[in-house]
Amino acid sequence: MHKLTFSAKGIDLLKQTVVILTVFIFIFVFGFTHSLTQYNIMVFFAVFLTLIGGIWLIAKQSTTTPLKPYILIWLAAYSISVYFSIDPRRSLSQMFLMLIGVFLFLLTYDLISRGWKVEYFFKAFFLIGITITAFSLYEAGSWYLRWISNNPGNWFPDITYRLGTGNLLPPFLILTFHIGIPIFSKTSKKLHRVIILLLVFLSMVVLYLTSSRGGWLGLFFGLLVWGVYFFKTAKEFIITNLKKLFTHKLLFIGIVLLLISLMVLGGFLLYKQTVHPTHGSVFSARDGYWGPAIDTFLEHPLFGQGQFTFASSFLRENSTPPNTFHQHAHSLYLNLLAEMGFVGLLAALLFMVMYFLKFRSIFQKSNDKLVLLSIFAFIVSCGVHNIFDAYHTKPAMLWPLAILAGAVLAQQPLQSKQISQSRPWGILVVIGFAWLGIWTITPYYQAVELANQNQWQPAYETFQQAVKRDPGNALAHQQLAGTAAVLAEQGDQTMLDIAITALEITIQHEPSWALNHANLSASYMANDQPDQAVNSAQNALKLAPREPLYTLNLGYILEQTGDEDQAQSAYLQSLDLNPSWSSASYWEETPLRMMTQGSWLQEHPSSSATTLQEAEKVLQDNSQVSWAYNQLASVLLEQGQLDTARKTLENAGLAYVNSPVDGIETQWLWAEYYTQAGDHIKAIEIGKQAINHYNSYGVFGPGTFGSLQYAPNLFRMSAMAMEMVPQMVNVPIPKIWMDRKESLIKLKSILSIYLFNF
């Protein structure tokens, strides 16, 4: 038999393939919140970690752990913060992801110490950057082609385009730029160099399209690192050529004017890209995040509130709904202070100082400074960018930094490292964490699947198992309450007590989500506990005072208890928050509601119909948002201007959608367009979809049923689509949508008669 052997080139190719595939799997398969909420992916994650960790255990470490005392200090600070966390269950989940970061840091260091090349990792991340760039350009190109098709000859869109996942992309694009420099310098073939330059340029185009001001600033400071380095290393060359340039005054003036022109053009393009509805002003854009972080730090200055708990701070100080969730404080440093306090900050600073002292020593002795400088420039870019973001909550951003940080330390000569043949037993902690997590969440995910199939009794029983297995998980108790509430609505009134108890436990663990209080109030009311119902409804309003559903719920409960004055006040507040409800038949059901409706309408008389000139002026002032296009399209359809209406609706689909209702409105207007165009089948199809979407009422309004934010963002878990208990007050349906439903029914009837006669 012939012994299987590989050439040096074959082994090198095999190692590159292993690194690239592994990095791709960690980033694209496991790196984002959506992945971490999928049970099957988490099982694969545990298997993958076990495989990698097992191989490393068998192979042993080649060198001792770098910066070991400072890593241990960081882990100790992290563990203390978990212990004092307001929700240790959530903090442990973040600690697991952080431990994987430590594992990747040490594994990369060990692999490179064994002779694996840092270029393998550079190629992996460069390919990731190319992949992201390609998909982003396809998305942007598709949008632009739609614009040109609908607006021929208008090559510069009136609507500012921003990539849908703009906030997540900058770190990868900035990394592509920085590592592209040493990759370019090590490439000998001219064609390959041209291709690399083109790819780096395209990644910068995508960075521009992300409209991330923090990302742009981070790249700028990364560029300063390169600028300082090249000035120091080529100082004499630069000065000599500048002196020559000064002797040619016209050429010098021309270059200065060109640079000024480029700066002005660049500034204009950057400004134009920031004129987008997703952006607040530079000075106020972070107010809703930094304020809660500072308040949390002042409340828990020593050890912080606990990792991955900032979202609770955000919910306490921001009415959610209508605000959406945010996992972090949009500042890594404020986030660190809020979640880990002074102890965590000092531990992090100590590690960073010792790391950079080690880096400086390695850099001074290195013969490959471009590689080290590219990683240092990336770290600087991340450090600046994270003044305005906190990407450590996204593993896809945390882990590349850990890998590259380990790669830098491994650049020192092998003879200067302390050889070790010990086994990395710490990996067993990470593997154990992974499998304990799988064991813990298995019944929970089984129950979620049953609930989404409307198998409520089996779901309830399985959620009971989930609660027993994971009693510290507020979400498991919440989901148990939801299934019990459904069973109560179906006739088993004993389930109301169970739902109430489960919601009370949920709130004990996690009191910041207003819907938990609103659900509890509705359950109390159905269980004939009016005082508790009023109290819980008021608690919901304290947390989310700008959510009309919660004011309506309070009004309904107060009306049932006979407190008509307070009920009317709550009802009026709900109409102020959602004026479209004022036409709903809900207000015709009781004398109090009729009086409330009359009083509100008297204070808010209906305005006259919008004229074409008024709609055009509104669109001119609000050209970035879809609702302005909807308003103009509606007027155009009333006047029978179908071609212009079609064009306007096409542009509405290209503009920013403030809320799901705006998108649903566009959909309905398309149905009206096809009705007037004579395509009744298409009109019925689209109209039915619009009405179904509108009636899919979720926590964040029409069209949001099943669009989960709470479970994924606070717990990194999925949940059943139903979030509001069935005992909640019925949501008023505006008259316009009832009329639209009737018109659709009539259209279907007319079409059926026509087809039958035909």
N, C-alpha and C positions, 0 to 999 in steps of 0.2 A: 504493500500500500504506500502511496505517496503522501508524504506529510504536507498538509495545507500551509503554504507560506504566502506572505504578502511582501511586496517590494516596499521600500521606504516611501515611495510616492503613493502607493496604495494605502499604506497605513495612515499617511498624512491626510489623504482624501477621506478615509473612514472616520478619522477624528473630526475633521471639519463637518462631515455629515451629521455625526452624533451631536456636536455642539449646536449646529444650526437647527436641527429638528427639536432638540431639547428646549432651546431658547424660544422657538416658535410656539411650542406646546405651552410653555409657562406663560407666555405673553397673550397669545390669541385664544387659547383654550381655557386657561384658568385665571386670566388676569383682570377680568372685569366683573362688576357686580352681577350682571345678568348670568354669567357663567356660575358664579358662586351661589346662585339661588336654584340651580338645577341639580336635582338629586343624582342623576346618572353621571353627570360631569364630576360631582364631588366624589363619587365612588371611584371613577377613573383616576381622579387626582390622588386619592389614597393609595391606589395600586401603583401609580407612577412614582410617588414618593417612596413607597416601600421598595420598589425595584432599584431606584437610584441609590437610596440609602443603604440597601443591602449590599449592592456592589461595592460601595465605598467602605463599608464595614469589613468586607472580605479582603479588599485591597489594602486596608490600613492607611493611615496618614503618612505622607512622605516627609513632612516637616511639622514642627510644632505650630500651634495656633498663634497667629499674629495678634498683637494687642490684646492678649487674653485677659489681663486684669481689668482692662477698661470695658471690654465686652461684658464681663461678669458684673461690673458695677452697673452698666446699663440694664442688664437683665434683672438685677436686684431692684433697681428703681422702678422698672416696669412692673415687676411682681408686686411690689408694695402698692403701687398705684391701682393695680387690679384688685388687691385686697380691700382698699378703701373706696372702690368705685361705687357709684350709685346703682350700677347694674353690672355686677361681676360677670354675668353670663355674656353680655355683649363685649365687654372688655377682653374676656378670654378669647373670643373669636378673632379680635384684632391682634392679640398676642400670638396666636397661631400663625397669622400671616407675617408678622414681624419675625418670628422664629424661622420661618422659611427664608426670609431675607438674610438672616444670619447664616443659615445653612448654605445658601447660594454664595454668599461672600466667602465663606471658608472653603467650600468645594472648588470654586474658581481659583482661589489662591493655591490650593493643593494640586489641581490639575496643571496649572502653569508651572508650578514648582517641579512637576514630573516631566516637563518638556513640552506640554501642549502649548501652542502658540497663542498669544493674545490676539493675533490676526484672525483666528477662528471666530472669536467672539465679536470682533469688529465686523467681519463679514455677515455674521448672523444679524446684528443690529442694523447694518446697512441694508440688508435684504428686507428687514422689517420696515425700515423707512421707505424703501422703494415700493413695497406692497401697499403701504398706507397712502403714499403719494399717488400711485396708479389708481386705486379705488376712489380717492378724493377727486382727482382730476376727471375721472369718468363721471362722478356725481355732478361736479361743477360744469363739465362740458355738456352733459345732458340738459342741465338747467338752462345753460346759455343757448343751446340749440332751440329749446322751446321758446325762449325769449325772441330770438331772431325770427323763428318761424311765425310768431304771432305779431312781431313788430318789425317787419322788413325795413331795412335801411337804417334802423336805429341801433348802431353797433355798440353804443355805450348805454347799458341799461339804466333806466330811471330807478329801478329797485336795487338796493344794495344786497348782494348775495353773501350769505355766510354759510359755511359748511354745517351740516346738522349736528355733528359731533365735534364742533370747533374747540371746545374746552379740553377735550381729551387728547388732541393730536399734537400740540406744540412740543412736548418733551421728546417725542420720537423724531420729529422733524429737525429740532435743534441738534439732537444727537447725530442725525444723518449728516448735518453740515459739519459738525466738529470732527467726526471720525472720517468724513470724506477727505479731509486734508491729508492725513497720513496715508490713507489708501491711495490717493492720487500720487503722492510723492514716491510711493513704493512701486508704482505701475510704470513699466518701461515702454510699452507700446502706445504710440500716439493715439490710435483709434480708441483704445480702452480709456485713455486719459480724457479724451473728448466726451466719451459716453459718461464717465464719472462726473465730469463737470456739468454736463447736461442734467444728470439725475439730481445732483446737489442743487442746481438752479431751480429745477421743478419742485423740489421739496420746499424751497424758499417761497415759491409761488403759492404752494398750498398753505404754508405758514401765514402768508399774507391773507389768504382767504378764510383762515380760522378766525380772523378779527380778534385775536387774543392779545390785548395790550400788554399783559404780563409776560406773555411769551415773546413778544417783540422786544420788550425791555431786557428780558433774560438773554436773548441772542445778542443784543447790543453789548452787554457787559462781557459776554463770552468773546465777542470780537475784540474788545479792549485787551483781553488776555493775549490774544494772538498778536495784536498790534504792538503791545509793549514788548513781547518776546522778539518779534521781527525787527523792531527798532533797535533793541539792544544788541542783537546778533549781527545786524547789517547797518550799524550806525554810520560807519565811515562811508559805506556805499551810498547811503541815503543822503548824507550831508554833501558828498562830492557832487552827486547828480543835481541836488537842489541848487548848489552854487552855479553849476553850468546852466541850469534853467533860468536863474536870475539874470544871467547875461543876455538872454533872449527875451526882451521885455514883452514883445507882442505875443510870443508863445506862452510866456508866464501868465499874462493877462487873460489869454484865451483859455488856458487850463483852469484858472481861478473862476472865470465866468461859467465854464462848463460845470465845475464842481458845485457852484452856487445854484445853477439851473437844475442839476440833478438833485440837490438837496431840497429845493423848492418843489420839484415834481414829486419826489419821494414823500415829502411832508404832506402834499395835497392828496396823494393816493392813500396814505395812511389815514389821514383825516376822513376821507370819503368812506373808507372801509369801516371806520368806527361809528359812522352815522347809521346805526342799526338799532331797531327797537329793543334788542336784548341788552344794550349798553345803557348804564346810567352815566352821569357825569363822573369825571375823574375823581372828584372830591367826595361824592356821595355813593358811589357804586358799591362800596363795601360796608356801609353803615349798618345794614341789617344783619351782618355777620360778625363784624369786629366788636360791636357793642355787647352782644350776648357772650362772646368769648371773654371779654374783659370782665364783665359782671361775674361770670363763672369762676374766673381766676381769683377775683376778690373774695368770693364765697369759699373757695377751696385753695388757698394760696400755697399750702405745703406740698400736698400729694396730688392735687387736682381732683377733678370729678370722675376720672376713669376714662381709659381709652375708648374711642368710638362711641362717645356719649354726647358729643357736641350737638347732634341733631335734636336732642331733648332740650338743650339750652335754646336752640333756634326756635323750637316750637313754643317754648314758654314766652318768648318775646316777640314773635311774629305770628300774626293771624294766619293759620294754615288749616283749611283754605282761607282766602284765595291764593295765598303764597304757596309755592311748591317747596318740596323738601330740599334740604342741603345737609350733606353728611359732615362737612367740615367748615371751618371758620373763614375759608378763603384767605388764609395766612397760616402757613405751617407753624410759625413761631408763636402766634397767639393761640393756635390750636394746641400746641405743646403745653403752653402755660395753663390753658383751661383744663386740659385733660390729665396733665402730669405734674403741674405746679412747679415750684422752685426746684424740688428734688429732681424731677425729670429733666428740667432745663439744664441744671448743673451737670447731670450725668451725660447728657447729650453734648454739652460744650466740652467737657473733659475728653470724651472720645474724639470729638472733632479736632481739638487742639493736638492731641497725641497723634492722631492720624496724619495731620498735615505736617507735623514735625518729621514723621517717618517719610512722608511723601517728599518733602524737601531734600532729605538725605539721599533718597533713591534717585531723585531727579538730577542732583548734582553729579552723581556718579554714572548716570545712564548714558549709553551711546545712542539711544533711540529716543531722543527728547520729544519728537513730534507725537509719538504714541502717548507718552505721559501727559504732554501738554493738551492734547485733544480731550483726554478724560478730565483733566483739571478744568479746562474751559467749559466742559459740559457741567461739571459740578458747580462752577461759578454761575452759569446760566440758570441752573436749577435753584441755586440759593437765592438769586434775585427774583426769579419767577415766583418762587414760593413765598415771597412777601405778600403776594396777592392770591395765591392758591395754596392748597395743601394736598399734594398728590400722594402722600403716604397712605391715604385711605383707598387708593386704587392700586392693587398689587402690580398691575401692568406698568405702573410708573415707579413703584418702590423697588421692585426686583432688578430692573436693569441697572439702577444706581448701585445696588448691593453687588451685583456681578462685576461691574466695572471698577468699583472701589477695591474689590478683592484682586482684580487683575493688576491694578497699579502696584500694590504692595508686593506682588509676586515678581515684579521686574528686577528686584535685586538679585545679584549673583547667588547661585545655589550654595557656594562655599560660605557665604555670610549668613546662611540660614541654619537653624538648629535642626539636625535630622531627627526624625521621630518615627518609630514603628508602632506607636500606640494606635488603637482603634478609635474612631470618632463616635464614642458611645452616645454622645448628645443627640445624634440623629434619631435614636430610639424614642426620645421625648417627642420629636416632631411626628414620627410615624405613629406613636401611641396616641398623640393628640388627634391625628387624622382619623384613625379607626374608632376612637372613642366618640368623635363627632358623628361619624356615620352611624354607629350603634344608637346614639342619642336621637338623631333626627329621623331615623327610618319610619317609625310609626306616624310621626307628624306628616311626612310627605305622602304616606299611604292614605292618611285621612283627608288631606287636601285633595287628592285625586278623586276620592269617593265623593266628597262634597261637591266638587265641580261636575260630577256626573249625577247630581241630585239624589244620591244614595245617602240620605241624611241620617238614618238610624245607624248603619255601619260606620259612617263617618264620625258620628258622636262617640260611639264605642271605641273607635281607634284613637280619637283625640284624647279620650280618657287614658289610654295607654301612653300616649305621648306626654301628657302632663305628669304621669307617674315617673316616666323615664327622665324627664327634663323639667323638674318642678320650678326651676329658676327662670324659665323662659316665659316672659310675659306674653309673647305671641301665641304660644300653645294654649294658654288659658283664654286668650281672646277668641281664638278659633273655636275652642270648646264652647264658649258662650254663644257664638254665632249659630252653631249647629243646634244647641239646646233651644235657642230662640225660635228657630225654624220649626222644630218639633212641637214647641208650645203653640205656634201659630196653626199647626196642622191638627191640634186638638188635645195634646197632652199638656194640660196646664201645670202639672207638677214640674215640668221642665223650666218654667219661669224662675223658680227659686234657684235652680242650678245655674241658669244663665246669669242671674244677678250675682250669685256668689263668685262665679268665674270672672265676671267683669270687675267685681270689687278687688279680686286678687290681681287681675291685670293692672288695675290702676295703682295698686300698692307697689308693684314692680316698676311700672312705667306710667307716671301720671300726666305726661305732657301732651298726649294726643287727644285733642278735643273730641274726636268721634267716639272714643271709649266712654267719655262722660255722657255724650248725647245718647248713645246706645243704652247706657245704664239708665238714663232718665226715662226713655221710652219703655224699657223693661219694667221699671218700677211702676210706671203709670198703668201698664197692662196688668200688673200684679196688685193693683189697688193700694199703692203706697204713694199717695200724691205729694206729701211733704218731701220725701226723699227724691221724688221725680223732679220737683221744682228745684231743689238744691243742686242736683246733678246737671240739670239743663242750664242753670246759671253758671256752673263750673265750666261747662263747654263753651259758653259765651265769653267767659273771662279769657280763655285761651284763644278763641277764634272769634273776636267781636265783629269781624267783617264778613262772616259767613251767613248768608240769609237763611239757609236751612235750619241752623241752630236757633236763630231768633224765632223762626216759624214754629219750631218744635216747642220752644218755651211758651209761645203764645197759645198753642194748642193745649198744652198741659194746664196753663193758667185758666183758660176758658173752661176746661172740664172741671176744675176745682171751684169755679164760680167767681174768681177774681177778675172781673171783666175789665176794670180800668187798666190793670197791669197787662192783661192779655192784649187789649187794644194797643197799648204802647209797644208791646213786642211785635205785634202784627204790622204796625206802621213802620217800625224799624226794618222789618224784613222787606217791605215794599220799597223803602228807601234804598236798600242794598240791591234789590232786584226788581226794578220797575216793570219788567215784562210780565211779572206775575199778576199785575193789577187787573188784567183782563180775564183771568182764569175763573172758571165756574166755582172754584173752591170758595170764593167769597159770597156765593149765593146760598150756601148750605145752612147758615144760621143768621139770625138777626144781628148779632154782634159783628159778624164778618161783613154783612151788607153795609152796616153803619161805618165800619172801618174802611171799606173800599170807597164809599161815598166821600168820606172825610179826606182820604188821600187824593182822590181824583180832583176834589175841589181845590186842593193845594197844588196839584200838579196837572193842570188842564192839558189835554192832548194838543200837540202842536200841529200846525197845518202841514200838509203834504210837502215833502222836499221837492223843490223845482230842479230842473236839469242844471241850471246855472249854479245853484247852491251845491248840488252833488259834485259837480266838476270842481268847484272851489275847495270843497272838503277833501277831495282826492288830491288836489294839488298840494294841500298842506299836510296830507298824511299818505304820501305815495308809497311808504314802506309796509303798510299794514293792509291785510286782506279785507277788513270790514269796510274800509273806504271804497274799495272796488265793488264790494257787494252792494253798497248803497247806490252807487252810480248805475250798476247793472240793473238793479231793481227799477229805477226810474226809466232807464232805456227800454226795458221790457214793457213797461206800462205804455210807453209811447210807440212801441212796435219797431224800434230800431234794432233789428236782430243782429246784423253784422257787427255793429259797434258793441252791442251787449255781449256777443260771443267773445270778442277780443278782450273786453273788460274782464269777463269771467276767467279767461285764460290767464290774464295777468294776476287775478286774485289768487290763482293756484301757484303763482310764483312768488307772491309776497309773503311776509311773515304773518303767521296766524297767532293772534293774541290768546285765543282760547278755542277749545273744541267747538263751541257754538258757532264761531265764525266759519270754521270749515264746513260744518253742517249746513249753514246758511248758503254757502257757495254751492253746495251739492243740490240743495232745493232749487236754487235759481237756475241751475242747469236743467232741472226737470221742467221748470216753467219755459225755459228757452226751447227745449225739444217739443213741448206742447204747442207753442206758437209756430215752430218750424214744421209741424205736422207729423213728427215721429212720435206717435203716442205710445208705442211699445217701449221705446227708450225712455220716454218721460215717466211712464209708470214704474219702470225698473229703478231708475235713479231716485224718483220721489219716494218709493217704498223704502229704499236704503236710507234716505235722509230722515224719514219719520222714525224708522227703527233705531237709527243712531241717536236721534234726539231723545227718544224714550228710554235709551240705555243710560239711566241716570245713576251716576256714581258720586263719590264723595266730592269730587271737583266739578260736579254739574253734569249737564246733558252730554252724552257721548263718552263718559269716562268710566262706565261700569266695567270692572275688570282691569282697569288701568292702574295697577297697584303702585303706590309710592311708599306707604308706611312700612310694610313688611320688608321689601328689598333694601330700603335706605336706612332703616334703623336696625334691622336684624340680619341683613344679607340672607333672607329666606323668602321663599315664595309663600303664597297664601291663597285661600279660596277667593273666587271672583267677587262674591257677595261680601260687602263691607258693612252695610247698614242693616241692622236687624229689621225683620218685617214689621215689628211693632212701631217703627218710626212713623211720624206723621207723613201722610201722602203728599207728594210734591205737586204743587199747582202747575197745571199745563196752560200756558198762555193761549188765548182765543185764536191767535193767528195760526198756531200749530194744529188746533182742533179743526179750524176751517180748512187748512191744507189737507188734513186727513180726509175730510169730507169731499173735497174737490178731487182727490185721488180716487176715492171710492166711486164717485160719479163718472170720472173718466174711464175707469175700468168697466163700469156698467155699460156706458155708451159704446166702448170698444167691443165688448162681448156681444152686444146686440148687432153691431155692424158686422162682425165676423160671422155671427150665426146667419144673418140674412144673406151675406156674401156666399 
